[in-house]
Amino acid sequence: MKKLINAVDDVLKESLEGFAAAHHDLVRVSHEPTYVARAHAPVKDKVALISGGGSGHEPLHGGFVGYGMLDAACPGQVFTSPTPDQMLAAAGAVDGGAGVLFIVKNYTGDVMNFEMAAEMLTGEHARVLTNDDVAVEDSTYTSGRRGVAGTVVVEKIVGAAAEAGADLAACKALGDRLNAATGSMGVALTSCTVPAAGGPTFQIGDDEMEMGVGIHGEPGRKRVRLAAADAIAEEMLGAIGHALGPKSGERVLLFVNGFGATPLMELYLMFHAAARLCADRGLTVARSLVGNYTTSLDMAGCSLTVTRLDDQLIELWDAPVHTPALRWGR
Amino acid sequence: MKKLINAVDDVLKESLEGFAAAHHDLVRVSHEPTYVARAHAPVKDKVALISGGGSGHEPLHGGFVGYGMLDAACPGQVFTSPTPDQMLAAAGAVDGGAGVLFIVKNYTGDVMNFEMAAEMLTGEHARVLTNDDVAVEDSTYTSGRRGVAGTVVVEKIVGAAAEAGADLAACKALGDRLNAATGSMGVALTSCTVPAAGGPTFQIGDDEMEMGVGIHGEPGRKRVRLAAADAIAEEMLGAIGHALGPKSGERVLLFVNGFGATPLMELYLMFHAAARLCADRGLTVARSLVGNYTTSLDMAGCSLTVTRLDDQLIELWDAPVHTPALRWGR
């Protein structure tokens, strides 16, 4: 294992301390229990958005805490669910009196822990469960479809609505609608390596790819020979299109997400391939995002995410956002 | 070689087309000769900043084209200098009548080609040469020190000055002063792989690191056993400190730059290590940047960059910037 770390047990804490120091104008990090919150929280009378999950997917979720997006994020150990005490502490810190919306990726551990936190929470609260990964039903850590990079789109757009004053029910309804309008699929060229494990999560041949991989290196649909970028994009968009059923003439958000070790040059090349395929199907790529936003440590590969858009969603996507990892407007 | 590409010869073109499509609100890409320019260029009466160099370092330089930073960038093939015709075409497209400032990383090919372009240019022009890499004198592609991630700092701060109306002489003087106030050093844990080469640029053992590596995988100071993050940060900051000589009580910009395959988690951990060492030396980390900004394709590792700051440099760093890869303010 080759990593820029000190002791394996200190990776999360030291990384979060670096994150807090680098972005002290935007966020603060609390320890024991661990959560990331906006530097100026709570925001009075605004629905508080809280997400979280295992670490190793940075910038998800801590990198999306800030104006126009999340109020707090609860990082677990690498690829390990955070615990209810973290969620309760985060809720206590950021609830501005308009209730708490938990945005939870569909993994069994995350779902269970966020449910336990919700049961203990006295204030008003609701939950949006993301399950945008169209690759497989039921997986290593999941019952049903997995929640992956589409979660970023949900957090951005619901975050904008909450900032604009939407109430808890409206935020939840918007999040559910967005999740249903969003599909993703990934491909891995190499494995990731979890620091505490000390070696690769899975073995893969020099000429192979894992099509439909999960963001923890979970198996996808099939292990096949590495194909050309155009063919990979076509297979992924085909699967997403099958699940989402966008109609010719519709506007979409196209999001190419790197898993961590794939150069930006290749991500833009994948965007080029995917955007042309969208055009071929009569879809207008009205908005786009390219970069490492939902990673799997040092895995090489990427995912494609498509969200069906309308005027309201575009307006909310364009609204100002001011977080460590996503920043525009204002 | 495992890459998300189609034909090797089409990598740059397809990637640039994806880049142009994803950021059509900010930039446009011209082909034959190839350059990236602001979507709205030239800017009348503003000094035009043009940079360029081999591709494979994305987002450098095309990702820094936009308001408050570069006016144009000339990408060569991967790790290959762009040619004078690209620079002349870019200058023609973005010169707003106040002259052109070329920002050139110190590599023999880049220096030669930008000099040829400058000789052919009839309008007023000047050059800033960056050579912030303190690791070695003279290297595979360089006479003298190499220009690396510190170039981003030069482009940001001189870009802000140009936007505020500084004339060509002032922009050049500021760039030269910034370069002298900036030092960098890198470490590689793995090699990069150039698409056209088809295999790793260099071999490195499972327990080794290349200390002082260049951004094309050039040899650094020594090949040694992989050390802990704290020890790596200490060695790199020691070398930078030796070259820059910052005094106790000074403010600095601390920039942790990922080479492409190192997770954000590790980059923040390195920031934590480096920021503590700065504090130990009495330096105030007044501004910071953490992420993949000057990459070496899929190389694992990172560089540290330190810039000695003053009130003017801080104000220019904080000024609005609106590019694909760096965006704040406004």
Interface residues (C-beta under 8 A of the other chain):
Chain A: K2 K3 L4 I5 N6 V11 L12 E14 S15 L16 E17 G18 F19 A21 A22 S55 G56 E58 P59 G63 V78 V187 L189 T190 D206 M209 L226 A228 A229 D230 I232 G260 A261 T262 P263 L264 M265 E266 L267 Y268 L269 M270 F271 H272 A273 A275 V285 S288 L289 V290 N292 T295 L297 D298 A300 G301 C302 R327 W328 R330
Chain B: K2 K3 L4 I5 N6 V11 L12 E14 S15 L16 E17 G18 F19 A21 A22 S55 G56 E58 P59 G63 V78 V187 L189 T190 D206 M209 L226 A228 A229 D230 I232 G260 A261 T262 P263 L264 M265 E266 L267 Y268 L269 M270 F271 H272 A273 A275 V285 S288 L289 V290 N292 T295 L297 D298 A300 G301 C302 R327 W328 R330
